[in-house]
Amino acid sequence: MPQNVIQVCEIFDVWGIDFMGPFPSLLGNRYILVAVDYLSKWVEAKALPTNDARVVVKFLKSLFARFETPRAIISDCETHFCNDKFAKVMSKYGVTHRLSTAYHPQTSGQVEV
């Protein structure tokens, strides 16, 4: 299947998101959710106790309120990004969800460390 290219036209049009962790923690935040704008390379990150769909949705709603709704979000295929809650939010806001190719993390290279 041919790969679709996402054309980035304006700042904050396309964000890449991913989790880092788990990290050892005394304060309970074991994960970091990172979002990177593909054009400006602006980084938003939040320390979180879990890496589930609920915290992802809350983070994205906050991101959309601060930077406007993007045209696309690029993520890997992990369950915190590929689930009904996430899909409903993407649909509600009219955001295209693109998945990076399995075993090829360079697809979402903006957020891959």
Residue frames as a rotation matrix with the C-alpha (Angstrom) as fourth column:
MET 1
0.588 0.809 0.000 0.00
0.809 -0.588 0.000 0.00
0.000 0.000 -1.000 0.00
PRO 2
-0.115 -0.656 0.746 1.46
0.543 -0.670 -0.506 3.43
0.832 0.347 0.433 -0.90
GLN 3
-0.378 -0.109 -0.919 2.34
0.891 -0.311 -0.330 5.74
-0.250 -0.944 0.214 1.96
ASN 4
0.576 0.615 0.538 0.38
0.690 -0.719 0.082 8.98
0.438 0.324 -0.839 2.22
VAL 5
-0.620 -0.783 0.044 2.37
0.682 -0.566 -0.464 12.15
0.389 -0.257 0.885 2.69
ILE 6
0.465 0.713 -0.525 0.96
0.865 -0.493 0.097 14.72
-0.190 -0.499 -0.845 5.08
GLN 7
-0.107 -0.441 0.891 1.56
0.621 -0.729 -0.287 18.20
0.776 0.523 0.352 3.70
VAL 8
0.005 0.025 -1.000 2.48
0.918 -0.397 -0.006 20.61
-0.397 -0.918 -0.025 6.48
CYS 9
0.160 0.164 0.973 1.28
0.742 -0.670 -0.009 24.08
0.651 0.724 -0.229 5.47
GLU 10
0.328 0.058 0.943 1.13
-0.361 -0.915 0.182 26.11
0.873 -0.400 -0.279 8.65
ILE 11
-0.761 -0.592 0.264 2.55
-0.407 0.119 -0.906 26.11
0.505 -0.797 -0.331 12.12
PHE 12
-0.693 0.415 0.589 0.68
-0.483 0.338 -0.807 23.73
-0.535 -0.844 -0.034 14.46
ASP 13
0.084 0.696 -0.713 -1.02
-0.977 0.198 0.078 21.92
0.195 0.690 0.697 11.52
VAL 14
0.570 0.007 -0.822 0.60
-0.116 0.991 -0.073 18.55
0.813 0.137 0.565 12.28
TRP 15
0.228 -0.455 0.861 1.73
-0.974 -0.113 0.199 17.23
0.007 -0.883 -0.469 15.66
GLY 16
-0.049 -0.286 -0.957 3.63
-0.127 0.952 -0.278 14.04
0.991 0.108 -0.082 16.44
ILE 17
0.347 0.204 0.915 2.89
-0.911 -0.160 0.381 12.48
0.224 -0.966 0.130 19.84
ASP 18
0.164 -0.299 -0.940 4.49
0.049 0.954 -0.295 9.71
0.985 0.002 0.171 21.84
PHE 19
0.964 0.116 0.240 5.13
-0.241 -0.013 0.971 8.51
0.116 -0.993 0.016 25.37
MET 20
-0.141 -0.981 -0.137 8.49
-0.432 0.185 -0.882 8.22
0.891 -0.066 -0.450 27.08
GLY 21
-0.227 -0.005 0.974 8.96
-0.969 0.100 -0.225 5.92
-0.096 -0.995 -0.027 30.05
PRO 22
0.890 0.450 -0.071 8.29
0.221 -0.290 0.931 4.28
0.399 -0.844 -0.358 32.38
PHE 23
-0.150 -0.902 0.406 10.80
-0.175 -0.380 -0.908 6.07
0.973 -0.207 -0.101 34.58
PRO 24
-0.291 0.026 -0.956 11.46
0.888 0.380 -0.260 5.49
0.356 -0.925 -0.134 38.27
SER 25
-0.259 0.278 0.925 9.61
-0.077 -0.961 0.267 8.08
0.963 -0.002 0.270 40.30
LEU 26
-0.861 -0.007 -0.509 9.13
0.504 0.132 -0.854 9.07
0.073 -0.991 -0.110 43.90
LEU 27
-0.774 0.548 -0.317 6.32
-0.371 -0.799 -0.473 11.50
-0.512 -0.249 0.822 43.05
GLY 28
-0.066 0.831 0.553 4.17
0.137 0.557 -0.819 9.14
-0.988 0.022 -0.151 40.99
ASN 29
0.712 0.280 -0.644 4.73
-0.549 -0.349 -0.759 10.52
-0.437 0.894 -0.095 37.48
ARG 30
0.103 -0.662 0.743 6.35
0.094 0.750 0.655 7.66
-0.990 0.002 0.139 35.59
TYR 31
0.031 -0.003 1.000 5.64
0.967 0.255 -0.030 8.72
-0.254 0.967 0.011 31.99
ILE 32
-0.447 -0.108 -0.888 6.15
-0.072 -0.985 0.157 11.79
-0.891 0.134 0.433 29.84
LEU 33
0.373 0.600 0.707 3.72
0.792 0.191 -0.580 12.51
-0.483 0.776 -0.404 27.01
VAL 34
-0.499 -0.664 -0.557 5.50
0.153 -0.700 0.698 14.51
-0.853 0.263 0.450 24.31
ALA 35
0.622 0.616 0.484 3.96
0.654 -0.069 -0.753 16.40
-0.430 0.785 -0.446 21.38
VAL 36
-0.459 -0.808 -0.368 6.09
0.310 -0.534 0.787 18.07
-0.833 0.248 0.496 18.71
ASP 37
0.657 0.608 -0.445 4.82
-0.168 -0.458 -0.873 20.43
-0.735 0.648 -0.199 16.00
TYR 38
0.436 -0.477 0.763 6.25
0.772 0.634 -0.045 19.24
-0.462 0.609 0.645 12.68
LEU 39
0.617 -0.185 0.765 6.88
0.534 -0.615 -0.580 22.70
0.578 0.767 -0.280 11.22
SER 40
0.611 -0.333 0.719 8.15
-0.502 -0.864 0.026 24.82
0.612 -0.377 -0.695 14.11
LYS 41
-0.200 -0.613 -0.764 9.54
0.243 0.724 -0.645 21.92
0.949 -0.315 0.004 16.17
TRP 42
-0.227 0.229 0.946 7.74
-0.832 -0.550 -0.067 23.39
0.505 -0.803 0.316 19.21
VAL 43
-0.596 -0.062 -0.801 7.64
0.211 0.950 -0.231 20.83
0.775 -0.306 -0.553 22.02
GLU 44
0.118 0.633 0.765 4.91
-0.889 -0.276 0.365 20.32
0.442 -0.723 0.530 24.60
ALA 45
-0.446 -0.294 -0.845 5.47
0.058 0.933 -0.356 17.71
0.893 -0.208 -0.399 27.30
LYS 46
0.235 0.560 0.794 3.66
-0.857 -0.266 0.441 16.62
0.458 -0.785 0.418 30.44
ALA 47
-0.872 -0.483 -0.074 4.71
-0.355 0.731 -0.582 14.26
0.336 -0.482 -0.810 33.22
LEU 48
0.147 0.989 -0.012 1.93
-0.855 0.133 0.501 11.77
0.497 -0.063 0.866 33.97
PRO 49
-0.196 -0.195 0.961 1.37
-0.816 0.576 -0.050 8.85
-0.544 -0.794 -0.272 36.35
THR 50
0.102 0.307 0.946 -0.13
0.239 0.916 -0.323 6.60
-0.966 0.259 0.020 33.64
ASN 51
-0.808 -0.338 -0.483 0.02
-0.389 -0.310 0.867 6.19
-0.443 0.889 0.119 29.88
ASP 52
-0.479 0.723 0.498 -3.62
0.673 0.667 -0.320 5.48
-0.563 0.182 -0.806 29.10
ALA 53
-0.374 0.413 0.830 -6.20
0.811 -0.288 0.509 6.91
0.449 0.864 -0.227 26.69
ARG 54
0.632 0.688 -0.356 -7.78
0.772 -0.522 0.362 9.14
0.063 -0.504 -0.861 29.34
VAL 55
0.255 -0.603 -0.756 -4.59
0.372 -0.660 0.653 11.17
-0.892 -0.448 0.056 29.95
VAL 56
-0.712 -0.482 0.511 -3.89
0.629 -0.114 0.769 11.36
-0.312 0.869 0.384 26.20
VAL 57
0.008 0.823 0.568 -7.36
0.877 -0.278 0.391 12.78
0.480 0.495 -0.724 25.48
LYS 58
0.747 0.247 -0.617 -7.06
0.587 -0.681 0.438 15.33
-0.312 -0.689 -0.654 28.28
PHE 59
-0.199 -0.923 -0.329 -3.60
0.416 -0.383 0.825 16.38
-0.887 0.027 0.461 27.05
LEU 60
-0.678 -0.058 0.733 -4.81
0.735 -0.081 0.674 16.76
0.021 0.995 0.098 23.45
LYS 61
0.429 0.885 0.182 -7.86
0.846 -0.464 0.261 18.82
0.315 0.042 -0.948 24.42
SER 62
0.569 -0.325 -0.755 -5.55
0.382 -0.709 0.593 21.17
-0.728 -0.626 -0.279 26.31
LEU 63
-0.542 -0.822 0.172 -3.19
0.477 -0.132 0.869 21.31
-0.692 0.553 0.464 23.32
PHE 64
-0.324 0.517 0.792 -6.06
0.896 -0.102 0.433 22.09
0.305 0.850 -0.430 20.92
ALA 65
0.710 0.634 -0.308 -7.33
0.703 -0.660 0.264 24.87
-0.036 -0.404 -0.914 23.20
ARG 66
0.361 -0.659 -0.660 -3.91
0.220 -0.628 0.747 26.52
-0.906 -0.415 -0.081 23.34
PHE 67
-0.614 -0.758 -0.220 -2.71
-0.113 -0.191 0.975 26.07
-0.781 0.624 0.031 19.74
GLU 68
0.028 0.740 -0.672 -5.93
-0.966 -0.153 -0.209 25.56
-0.257 0.655 0.710 17.74
THR 69
0.573 0.285 0.768 -7.04
-0.174 0.958 -0.226 22.25
-0.801 -0.004 0.599 16.32
PRO 70
-0.498 -0.827 -0.262 -4.45
-0.496 0.024 0.868 20.67
-0.712 0.562 -0.422 14.02
ARG 71
0.182 0.493 -0.851 -5.15
-0.971 0.226 -0.077 18.97
0.154 0.840 0.520 10.72
ALA 72
0.548 -0.058 -0.835 -3.34
-0.133 0.979 -0.156 15.78
0.826 0.197 0.528 11.74
ILE 73
0.436 -0.458 0.775 -1.82
-0.841 0.099 0.532 13.90
-0.320 -0.883 -0.342 14.65
ILE 74
0.304 -0.426 -0.852 0.88
-0.450 0.724 -0.523 11.29
0.840 0.542 0.028 14.00
SER 75
0.248 -0.207 0.946 1.45
-0.931 0.220 0.292 8.56
-0.269 -0.953 -0.138 16.57
ASP 76
-0.854 -0.460 -0.244 2.57
-0.499 0.857 0.131 4.98
0.149 0.234 -0.961 16.88
CYS 77
-0.196 0.814 -0.547 0.11
-0.341 0.466 0.816 2.08
0.919 0.347 0.186 17.09
GLU 78
-0.955 -0.192 -0.228 0.17
0.139 0.390 -0.910 1.68
0.263 -0.901 -0.346 20.87
THR 79
-0.295 0.923 -0.247 -3.15
0.876 0.364 0.317 1.16
0.383 -0.123 -0.916 22.65
HIS 80
-0.220 0.224 -0.949 -3.12
0.649 -0.693 -0.314 4.59
-0.729 -0.685 0.007 24.31
PHE 81
-0.661 -0.020 -0.750 -3.40
-0.430 -0.809 0.401 6.14
-0.615 0.587 0.526 20.81
CYS 82
-0.735 0.396 -0.550 -5.44
-0.414 0.380 0.827 3.46
0.537 0.836 -0.116 19.02
ASN 83
-0.797 0.541 -0.268 -8.71
0.572 0.534 -0.623 3.14
-0.194 -0.650 -0.735 20.92
ASP 84
-0.003 0.926 0.377 -12.32
0.936 -0.130 0.328 4.35
0.353 0.354 -0.866 20.88
LYS 85
0.516 0.178 -0.838 -11.77
0.626 -0.746 0.227 7.34
-0.584 -0.642 -0.497 23.20
PHE 86
-0.447 -0.793 -0.414 -8.95
0.176 -0.531 0.829 8.68
-0.877 0.297 0.377 21.07
ALA 87
-0.771 0.187 0.608 -10.87
0.635 0.149 0.758 8.05
0.051 0.971 -0.234 17.83
LYS 88
0.298 0.951 -0.080 -13.94
0.953 -0.292 0.074 9.89
0.047 -0.098 -0.994 19.16
VAL 89
0.333 -0.253 -0.908 -11.89
0.308 -0.882 0.358 12.97
-0.891 -0.399 -0.216 20.04
MET 90
-0.767 -0.641 0.042 -10.18
0.213 -0.192 0.958 12.94
-0.606 0.743 0.284 16.62
SER 91
-0.469 0.689 0.552 -13.58
0.844 0.166 0.510 12.68
0.260 0.705 -0.660 14.94
LYS 92
0.446 0.688 -0.572 -15.17
0.843 -0.538 0.010 15.37
-0.301 -0.486 -0.820 17.13
TYR 93
0.251 -0.453 -0.856 -12.41
0.021 -0.881 0.472 17.87
-0.968 -0.137 -0.211 16.32
GLY 94
0.977 0.189 -0.097 -12.01
-0.097 -0.012 -0.995 16.80
-0.189 0.982 0.007 12.68
VAL 95
0.175 -0.984 -0.036 -8.38
-0.893 -0.174 0.415 15.75
-0.414 -0.040 -0.909 13.11
THR 96
0.691 -0.065 -0.720 -6.82
-0.431 0.762 -0.483 13.10
0.580 0.644 0.499 10.88
HIS 97
0.526 -0.530 0.665 -4.98
-0.588 0.339 0.735 10.42
-0.615 -0.777 -0.133 12.84
ARG 98
0.574 -0.450 -0.684 -1.99
-0.553 0.403 -0.729 8.96
0.604 0.797 -0.017 11.00
LEU 99
0.901 -0.265 0.343 -0.08
-0.110 0.625 0.773 5.98
-0.419 -0.735 0.534 12.32
SER 100
0.061 -0.945 -0.321 3.65
-0.978 -0.121 0.171 5.54
-0.200 0.303 -0.932 12.01
THR 101
0.422 0.041 -0.906 4.76
-0.542 0.812 -0.215 2.33
0.727 0.582 0.365 10.37
ALA 102
0.954 -0.076 0.291 5.45
-0.196 0.577 0.793 -0.57
-0.228 -0.813 0.535 12.72
TYR 103
0.475 -0.861 0.181 9.17
0.683 0.490 0.542 -1.17
-0.555 -0.133 0.821 13.22
HIS 104
-0.205 -0.536 0.819 9.95
0.859 -0.500 -0.112 2.12
0.469 0.681 0.563 11.48
PRO 105
0.249 0.373 -0.894 9.86
0.875 -0.482 0.043 4.81
-0.415 -0.793 -0.447 14.20
GLN 106
-0.795 -0.589 -0.142 11.43
0.459 -0.739 0.494 7.38
-0.396 0.327 0.858 11.85
THR 107
-0.332 0.769 0.547 7.92
0.719 -0.170 0.674 7.93
0.611 0.617 -0.496 10.48
SER 108
0.824 0.565 0.032 7.12
0.391 -0.609 0.691 9.81
0.409 -0.557 -0.723 13.66
GLY 109
0.045 -0.993 -0.111 10.69
0.841 0.098 -0.532 11.03
0.539 -0.070 0.839 13.90
GLN 110
-0.006 -0.024 1.000 9.80
-0.185 -0.982 -0.024 14.40
0.983 -0.185 0.001 15.37
VAL 111
0.544 0.314 0.778 9.02
-0.786 -0.135 0.603 12.79
0.295 -0.940 0.173 18.71
GLU 112
0.896 -0.269 -0.355 11.21
0.310 0.948 0.065 9.68
0.319 -0.168 0.933 18.63
VAL 113
0.699 -0.689 0.190 14.29
-0.649 -0.501 0.572 9.95
-0.299 -0.523 -0.798 20.79
